[in-house]
Amino acid sequence: MQEEDLTGLQIPLILGGYISGRVVDEEGRPPQRSRFTLLREDERNGRPEYIDDSGDHLVAENGTFCSPPLAVGTYLLRLAGILRKPSAQDTSEPPHRLFQKRVFDFLYPAAHDVREARGVPVQAGQKAPELQITIPRPVWYTVRGKVTGTLPQDRTHISVMFARDFGALDQIGGGTGTRVQPDGSFEYMAQRGRYSAEICEFTPPESTGRTHLVRRFGTGTITVGDGDLSGVEIPVSSESQS
């Protein structure tokens, strides 16, 4: 292979821009733990889509955050994490429910789909005006439903896994699940929004608590509004029953 003389090669560098700010709860306190994700509009297969720009980034303990260098464009901001315990806490509920009600997944400024969110414009070499973001106390609703169709008799390690759909092409945030009961019923806690639901079987937990996906039985979608949701049915696919 012939070597090429690259003397005098010039590569122009474009200064990146930044998004920064501070996130607090309704009492003005930073979250106990939080991460942020940046989404931007791009084109795939000839159509505009929203994609994850650079993965998840940590919010500092004092609630401040700053993005990595960003190309010129408009970005959407999603924050997720755990709020601190409220000053006045209701002790009538079980501790795990009280903890869960501090878990938030927030699309700035207060949207449930990326198309409803407000973009933050970024200019080359500039820091966008600092954002002051208040996370409202999360409101959780109970989703009750049933898996319909034939499942293995032993359902010990079968769960319905939920992932919130923000309207982005790349899935952002991790999903959580709830165990399917012997009669096929399940109960789940969710915030307002659109979710994909998947019936999955996992291996028994290892000594570390880690499990592995064995197979999938079926999928469905649900939309949670301003209230509890009952009568949800998620069908087992015909392929998994054969």
C-alpha positions as a Markdown table, in Angstrom:
| # | Residue | x | y | z |
|---|---|---|---|---|
| 1 | Met | 0.0 | 0.0 | 0.0 |
| 2 | Gln | 1.5 | 3.3 | -1.0 |
| 3 | Glu | 2.0 | 5.9 | 1.7 |
| 4 | Glu | 0.5 | 9.3 | 1.2 |
| 5 | Asp | 2.1 | 12.6 | 2.3 |
| 6 | Leu | -0.4 | 14.3 | 4.5 |
| 7 | Thr | 1.8 | 17.3 | 5.3 |
| 8 | Gly | -0.3 | 20.5 | 5.5 |
| 9 | Leu | -3.5 | 18.6 | 6.0 |
| 10 | Gln | -6.1 | 20.9 | 7.7 |
| 11 | Ile | -9.1 | 19.6 | 9.6 |
| 12 | Pro | -11.5 | 22.3 | 10.6 |
| 13 | Leu | -12.8 | 22.0 | 14.2 |
| 14 | Ile | -16.3 | 23.3 | 15.1 |
| 15 | Leu | -16.8 | 24.5 | 18.6 |
| 16 | Gly | -19.4 | 22.6 | 20.5 |
| 17 | Gly | -22.3 | 24.2 | 22.4 |
| 18 | Tyr | -23.6 | 23.2 | 25.8 |
| 19 | Ile | -26.9 | 22.9 | 27.8 |
| 20 | Ser | -26.7 | 23.4 | 31.5 |
| 21 | Gly | -29.0 | 24.1 | 34.4 |
| 22 | Arg | -30.3 | 22.9 | 37.8 |
| 23 | Val | -33.0 | 20.6 | 38.7 |
| 24 | Val | -34.9 | 20.6 | 42.0 |
| 25 | Asp | -38.1 | 19.3 | 43.5 |
| 26 | Glu | -41.1 | 21.4 | 44.6 |
| 27 | Glu | -39.4 | 22.1 | 47.9 |
| 28 | Gly | -36.3 | 23.5 | 46.1 |
| 29 | Arg | -34.1 | 20.5 | 46.9 |
| 30 | Pro | -32.0 | 18.6 | 44.3 |
| 31 | Pro | -33.0 | 14.9 | 43.6 |
| 32 | Gln | -31.5 | 12.2 | 45.6 |
| 33 | Arg | -30.2 | 10.7 | 42.4 |
| 34 | Ser | -30.8 | 11.7 | 38.7 |
| 35 | Arg | -29.6 | 11.3 | 35.2 |
| 36 | Phe | -30.5 | 13.2 | 32.0 |
| 37 | Thr | -30.7 | 12.2 | 28.3 |
| 38 | Leu | -30.6 | 14.5 | 25.3 |
| 39 | Leu | -32.8 | 13.7 | 22.3 |
| 40 | Arg | -32.6 | 15.4 | 18.9 |
| 41 | Glu | -34.4 | 15.1 | 15.6 |
| 42 | Asp | -32.6 | 13.2 | 12.8 |
| 43 | Glu | -33.5 | 11.4 | 9.6 |
| 44 | Arg | -33.6 | 7.6 | 9.2 |
| 45 | Asn | -34.9 | 5.8 | 6.2 |
| 46 | Gly | -36.0 | 9.1 | 4.7 |
| 47 | Arg | -38.2 | 10.2 | 7.5 |
| 48 | Pro | -37.6 | 12.5 | 10.6 |
| 49 | Glu | -37.2 | 10.7 | 13.9 |
| 50 | Tyr | -36.1 | 11.6 | 17.4 |
| 51 | Ile | -33.0 | 9.8 | 18.6 |
| 52 | Asp | -30.8 | 9.5 | 21.7 |
| 53 | Asp | -27.9 | 11.9 | 21.1 |
| 54 | Ser | -25.2 | 10.7 | 23.6 |
| 55 | Gly | -26.7 | 8.3 | 26.2 |
| 56 | Asp | -27.4 | 9.1 | 29.9 |
| 57 | His | -25.4 | 11.6 | 31.9 |
| 58 | Leu | -25.3 | 12.2 | 35.7 |
| 59 | Val | -26.8 | 15.1 | 37.5 |
| 60 | Ala | -24.5 | 16.4 | 40.3 |
| 61 | Glu | -25.5 | 16.0 | 43.9 |
| 62 | Asn | -26.5 | 19.7 | 44.1 |
| 63 | Gly | -28.8 | 19.3 | 41.1 |
| 64 | Thr | -26.6 | 21.0 | 38.5 |
| 65 | Phe | -26.0 | 19.5 | 35.2 |
| 66 | Cys | -24.1 | 20.2 | 32.0 |
| 67 | Ser | -24.1 | 18.4 | 28.7 |
| 68 | Pro | -21.1 | 17.2 | 26.8 |
| 69 | Pro | -20.1 | 19.3 | 23.7 |
| 70 | Leu | -23.0 | 19.3 | 21.3 |
| 71 | Ala | -23.3 | 20.0 | 17.6 |
| 72 | Val | -25.5 | 23.0 | 16.5 |
| 73 | Gly | -29.1 | 22.0 | 16.7 |
| 74 | Thr | -32.2 | 21.8 | 18.9 |
| 75 | Tyr | -32.3 | 19.2 | 21.7 |
| 76 | Leu | -35.0 | 17.8 | 23.9 |
| 77 | Leu | -34.2 | 17.0 | 27.6 |
| 78 | Arg | -35.4 | 14.1 | 29.6 |
| 79 | Leu | -34.6 | 13.6 | 33.3 |
| 80 | Ala | -35.2 | 10.5 | 35.4 |
| 81 | Gly | -34.3 | 9.6 | 39.0 |
| 82 | Ile | -35.4 | 9.6 | 42.6 |
| 83 | Leu | -36.5 | 12.6 | 44.6 |
| 84 | Arg | -35.7 | 13.1 | 48.2 |
| 85 | Lys | -38.1 | 12.1 | 50.9 |
| 86 | Pro | -40.8 | 14.8 | 51.4 |
| 87 | Ser | -40.6 | 16.8 | 54.6 |
| 88 | Ala | -44.1 | 15.6 | 55.6 |
| 89 | Gln | -44.4 | 12.0 | 54.7 |
| 90 | Asp | -47.6 | 9.9 | 54.8 |
| 91 | Thr | -46.8 | 6.9 | 56.9 |
| 92 | Ser | -50.0 | 5.0 | 56.2 |
| 93 | Glu | -48.6 | 3.4 | 53.0 |
| 94 | Pro | -46.0 | 0.6 | 52.8 |
| 95 | Pro | -42.4 | 1.8 | 52.6 |
| 96 | His | -41.9 | 0.4 | 49.1 |
| 97 | Arg | -44.9 | 2.4 | 47.8 |
| 98 | Leu | -43.6 | 5.5 | 49.4 |
| 99 | Phe | -40.3 | 5.0 | 47.8 |
| 100 | Gln | -41.8 | 4.3 | 44.4 |
| 101 | Lys | -43.7 | 7.6 | 44.5 |
| 102 | Arg | -40.4 | 9.4 | 44.5 |
| 103 | Val | -39.3 | 7.9 | 41.2 |
| 104 | Phe | -39.7 | 10.3 | 38.3 |
| 105 | Asp | -39.3 | 10.2 | 34.6 |
| 106 | Phe | -39.7 | 13.8 | 33.3 |
| 107 | Leu | -39.7 | 15.2 | 29.7 |
| 108 | Tyr | -39.0 | 18.9 | 29.8 |
| 109 | Pro | -41.0 | 21.1 | 30.4 |
| 110 | Ala | -43.8 | 18.7 | 31.3 |
| 111 | Ala | -44.6 | 16.6 | 28.3 |
| 112 | His | -45.6 | 13.0 | 27.7 |
| 113 | Asp | -44.3 | 12.7 | 24.1 |
| 114 | Val | -41.3 | 14.3 | 22.4 |
| 115 | Arg | -43.6 | 16.2 | 20.0 |
| 116 | Glu | -45.1 | 18.0 | 23.0 |
| 117 | Ala | -41.7 | 18.9 | 24.5 |
| 118 | Arg | -39.8 | 22.2 | 24.2 |
| 119 | Gly | -36.5 | 22.1 | 22.4 |
| 120 | Val | -33.4 | 23.9 | 23.6 |
| 121 | Pro | -31.4 | 25.5 | 20.8 |
| 122 | Val | -27.6 | 25.1 | 20.9 |
| 123 | Gln | -25.2 | 27.5 | 19.0 |
| 124 | Ala | -21.6 | 26.7 | 18.2 |
| 125 | Gly | -19.2 | 27.6 | 21.0 |
| 126 | Gln | -22.0 | 28.9 | 23.2 |
| 127 | Lys | -23.8 | 27.8 | 26.4 |
| 128 | Ala | -27.5 | 27.9 | 26.2 |
| 129 | Pro | -29.3 | 30.0 | 28.9 |
| 130 | Glu | -29.2 | 27.9 | 32.1 |
| 131 | Leu | -32.4 | 26.0 | 32.7 |
| 132 | Gln | -34.1 | 26.0 | 36.1 |
| 133 | Ile | -36.2 | 22.8 | 36.2 |
| 134 | Thr | -38.7 | 21.9 | 38.9 |
| 135 | Ile | -39.7 | 18.3 | 39.0 |
| 136 | Pro | -43.3 | 18.0 | 40.3 |
| 137 | Arg | -44.1 | 15.2 | 42.8 |
| 138 | Pro | -44.7 | 12.2 | 40.6 |
| 139 | Val | -48.3 | 10.9 | 40.4 |
| 140 | Trp | -48.6 | 7.1 | 40.1 |
| 141 | Tyr | -51.6 | 5.1 | 39.0 |
| 142 | Thr | -52.4 | 1.4 | 39.4 |
| 143 | Val | -52.7 | -0.7 | 36.3 |
| 144 | Arg | -54.5 | -4.0 | 36.7 |
| 145 | Gly | -54.9 | -6.6 | 34.0 |
| 146 | Lys | -54.5 | -10.1 | 32.9 |
| 147 | Val | -52.5 | -12.2 | 30.5 |
| 148 | Thr | -54.8 | -14.0 | 28.1 |
| 149 | Gly | -53.8 | -17.2 | 26.3 |
| 150 | Thr | -51.8 | -20.3 | 27.3 |
| 151 | Leu | -48.7 | -19.9 | 29.5 |
| 152 | Pro | -46.5 | -22.6 | 31.2 |
| 153 | Gln | -48.1 | -24.0 | 34.4 |
| 154 | Asp | -45.1 | -22.8 | 36.4 |
| 155 | Arg | -45.3 | -19.0 | 36.2 |
| 156 | Thr | -42.9 | -18.2 | 39.0 |
| 157 | His | -40.4 | -16.4 | 36.7 |
| 158 | Ile | -42.9 | -14.9 | 34.2 |
| 159 | Ser | -43.4 | -11.2 | 34.3 |
| 160 | Val | -45.0 | -8.4 | 32.3 |
| 161 | Met | -42.2 | -5.9 | 31.5 |
| 162 | Phe | -43.2 | -2.3 | 30.8 |
| 163 | Ala | -41.3 | 0.4 | 29.0 |
| 164 | Arg | -42.5 | 4.0 | 28.6 |
| 165 | Asp | -42.7 | 5.2 | 25.1 |
| 166 | Phe | -41.8 | 8.9 | 24.7 |
| 167 | Gly | -42.1 | 8.8 | 20.9 |
| 168 | Ala | -38.4 | 8.5 | 20.3 |
| 169 | Leu | -36.9 | 6.0 | 17.9 |
| 170 | Asp | -34.3 | 4.9 | 20.4 |
| 171 | Gln | -35.7 | 3.5 | 23.6 |
| 172 | Ile | -34.7 | 5.7 | 26.5 |
| 173 | Gly | -34.7 | 4.6 | 30.1 |
| 174 | Gly | -34.9 | 1.1 | 31.5 |
| 175 | Gly | -38.1 | -0.8 | 31.7 |
| 176 | Thr | -39.5 | -2.4 | 34.9 |
| 177 | Gly | -41.8 | -5.3 | 35.4 |
| 178 | Thr | -44.3 | -7.1 | 37.6 |
| 179 | Arg | -44.8 | -10.8 | 38.2 |
| 180 | Val | -47.7 | -12.6 | 36.5 |
| 181 | Gln | -49.8 | -14.4 | 39.2 |
| 182 | Pro | -50.9 | -18.0 | 38.9 |
| 183 | Asp | -54.3 | -16.9 | 37.5 |
| 184 | Gly | -52.7 | -14.7 | 34.9 |
| 185 | Ser | -53.4 | -11.4 | 36.6 |
| 186 | Phe | -50.9 | -8.7 | 37.3 |
| 187 | Glu | -50.8 | -5.3 | 39.0 |
| 188 | Tyr | -48.4 | -2.5 | 38.1 |
| 189 | Met | -47.7 | 1.1 | 39.1 |
| 190 | Ala | -47.2 | 3.7 | 36.3 |
| 191 | Gln | -47.1 | 7.4 | 35.7 |
| 192 | Arg | -49.2 | 9.0 | 33.0 |
| 193 | Gly | -48.1 | 8.1 | 29.5 |
| 194 | Arg | -47.9 | 5.5 | 26.8 |
| 195 | Tyr | -46.2 | 2.1 | 27.5 |
| 196 | Ser | -45.2 | -1.0 | 25.7 |
| 197 | Ala | -45.9 | -4.2 | 27.6 |
| 198 | Glu | -44.1 | -7.5 | 27.0 |
| 199 | Ile | -44.7 | -10.9 | 28.6 |
| 200 | Cys | -41.3 | -12.4 | 29.4 |
| 201 | Glu | -39.9 | -15.5 | 31.1 |
| 202 | Phe | -36.6 | -15.2 | 33.0 |
| 203 | Thr | -34.2 | -17.7 | 34.6 |
| 204 | Pro | -34.2 | -18.1 | 38.3 |
| 205 | Pro | -32.0 | -15.4 | 40.0 |
| 206 | Glu | -28.3 | -16.1 | 40.3 |
| 207 | Ser | -26.4 | -15.6 | 43.6 |
| 208 | Thr | -25.9 | -11.9 | 42.5 |
| 209 | Gly | -29.6 | -11.5 | 41.9 |
| 210 | Arg | -29.1 | -11.3 | 38.1 |
| 211 | Thr | -31.5 | -13.0 | 35.8 |
| 212 | His | -31.6 | -13.7 | 32.0 |
| 213 | Leu | -34.3 | -13.6 | 29.5 |
| 214 | Val | -35.5 | -17.1 | 28.4 |
| 215 | Arg | -38.3 | -16.2 | 25.9 |
| 216 | Arg | -41.0 | -13.8 | 25.1 |
| 217 | Phe | -44.7 | -14.7 | 24.9 |
| 218 | Gly | -46.5 | -11.6 | 23.6 |
| 219 | Thr | -46.6 | -7.8 | 23.5 |
| 220 | Gly | -49.2 | -5.1 | 23.9 |
| 221 | Thr | -49.5 | -1.4 | 24.5 |
| 222 | Ile | -51.3 | 0.6 | 27.2 |
| 223 | Thr | -52.0 | 4.3 | 27.7 |
| 224 | Val | -52.3 | 5.6 | 31.3 |
| 225 | Gly | -54.3 | 8.7 | 31.8 |
| 226 | Asp | -55.3 | 10.6 | 34.9 |
| 227 | Gly | -56.5 | 7.7 | 36.9 |
| 228 | Asp | -56.2 | 4.0 | 37.7 |
| 229 | Leu | -56.5 | 1.6 | 34.8 |
| 230 | Ser | -58.3 | -1.8 | 35.0 |
| 231 | Gly | -59.3 | -4.6 | 32.6 |
| 232 | Val | -56.0 | -4.5 | 30.7 |
| 233 | Glu | -55.5 | -7.6 | 28.6 |
| 234 | Ile | -52.2 | -8.6 | 27.1 |
| 235 | Pro | -52.5 | -11.6 | 24.7 |
| 236 | Val | -50.0 | -14.5 | 24.4 |
| 237 | Ser | -49.0 | -14.7 | 20.7 |
| 238 | Ser | -50.2 | -17.7 | 18.7 |
| 239 | Glu | -46.5 | -18.6 | 17.9 |
| 240 | Ser | -45.7 | -19.0 | 21.6 |
| 241 | Gln | -48.7 | -21.2 | 22.1 |
| 242 | Ser | -47.8 | -23.6 | 19.3 |
